[in-house]
Amino acid sequence: MTARQEKLGNKRYGTVRAAPHDSSGRGRRPVFSIGGIVIRVAAIIVPAFFIFLLAFWLTERIFRHYGYHPGPYAVYMTGVMAAFLLMTLGGIVVGRIAAPRQRRFFQLLIDAIRQMAKGNFDVRIPVEMVHDPGGENHPFRQLVYSINDMAEELAQMEELRQEFISNVSHEIQSPLTAIAGFVQALKNDDLTKEQRLHYLDIIETESKRLSRMSDNLLKLTSLESGRHPFHPEAYRLDRQIREVVLSCEPLWIQKELQLDVSLPPVGVVADKDLVGQVWMNLLTNAIKFTGTGGTIAISLQTEDEWAVVRIADTGIGIAEEDLPRIFERFYKADKARTRTTPGNGLGLAIVKKIVDVHHGDISVKSRLGEGTAFTVRLPLKFRPFPGAGQNIP
């Protein structure tokens, strides 16, 4: 995944989580140090102490000036009232001085939120506007960090949305252009029957390609939304993989591939249909990108509470710089080779999402010209769902 996708993780579109920052602008948790607490307490106690001293001094001077000689209690109470009066007046003066700056601060927050509401996420509020002895832990500063975080993440999601629309448009445009071109060619009365049938076959192929892409997009969107139907059941994983291998037999026989299969009995509790698509997508990819006479190795084993499936081929491999992005939607590792090995770039994205919803993980190792190996780890029993305790046939 890209850095922005890694940051967004599995969040649904439209949800934003703002994280606190450090002084460099990067996210971090606020740290409440003893020094910071002492500074904040001192900022309150020290001025109050001097105000009380000033109040008692003024009270004593006034009594002396007018020749009053009240008792200690009266002097004390008068000094306390004078101190509170001074603090009130001081608060009013400070408020008058600070009010314009606070108004500017809140107006800046309002303007930033309005800009984001209009779709402009390129807004940042300078944290220097918040001056306080509490430093990074001041609530206003944390509010600024949160709004800046929200704007950044919304901008990233908008970028992903635009990239997705661009990719979909590109993938749809290619088959539509082919279909339109061959439909126009079919209007030629001079075509032979064989030519017409050839053009019709191409139109049918491109139509099926559009249909597959539509189905894959719907499934991927459903999986990412978290609302895809999930039906776990207990079954034999080795039998399922063997069935997938047999269903792909015409493909690997046509390319004279050698399959090395090691599938000991392993039972799991999972959504059988979804997991079956994982093996189908990985195996068809291995067949597609392995040259004639190559080898595909499929192994299954258990490690603690995990089922580990490895599908390795001796195909053309994937460049190191492409590996971090192969699970992105519509990403194709080699644009040149996809002209001879067609696909819509959604297969591995679906695989990754299916593995994720099963609380598993998938990894890949590959080198150009040497082949590719995918390793999928799935929990043997998906305990949050019913059926995890039943016997496996």
Number of C-alpha atoms within 10 A of each C-alpha: 14 12 10 13 14 9 12 18 10 13 13 12 14 9 11 17 11 17 18 21 20 13 10 6 12 11 15 11 10 14 10 11 9 8 9 16 14 11 14 14 12 13 14 10 12 10 12 16 12 12 20 19 15 16 23 21 12 15 20 17 12 12 13 11 9 8 9 10 11 10 8 9 9 11 15 16 12 15 21 18 15 19 23 15 14 17 17 12 12 13 12 12 12 11 12 11 11 11 12 10 13 14 11 12 18 12 12 16 17 12 14 20 18 12 15 18 10 8 13 15 20 13 17 17 17 13 17 8 15 18 12 14 15 18 15 22 18 14 13 17 21 20 17 22 25 19 22 25 22 22 25 18 21 22 18 17 20 17 13 15 13 12 14 14 12 11 17 17 11 12 18 16 13 12 19 14 12 16 20 11 13 16 15 10 14 15 10 10 8 9 12 10 9 9 13 19 13 13 19 16 12 16 20 13 14 19 16 13 18 19 12 15 20 14 12 18 18 12 14 21 14 13 18 18 13 12 9 13 10 16 14 22 20 22 18 17 24 19 15 15 23 15 15 17 20 11 11 14 13 11 15 24 14 10 15 14 20 15 16 14 15 15 16 14 12 17 19 23 27 25 19 18 13 20 18 17 16 20 22 19 16 19 23 17 17 26 22 18 20 23 16 15 14 18 20 23 17 21 17 21 16 17 10 7 12 16 20 20 23 20 21 23 28 23 25 19 20 21 14 12 9 13 16 13 16 22 22 18 21 21 18 18 18 11 10 9 12 14 9 9 11 10 17 20 21 21 26 19 18 25 23 20 21 22 19 15 16 20 12 19 17 18 12 16 14 20 16 12 13 12 21 22 22 18 17 22 22 23 21 22 21 21 13 8 14 13 17 18 12 10 10 14 7
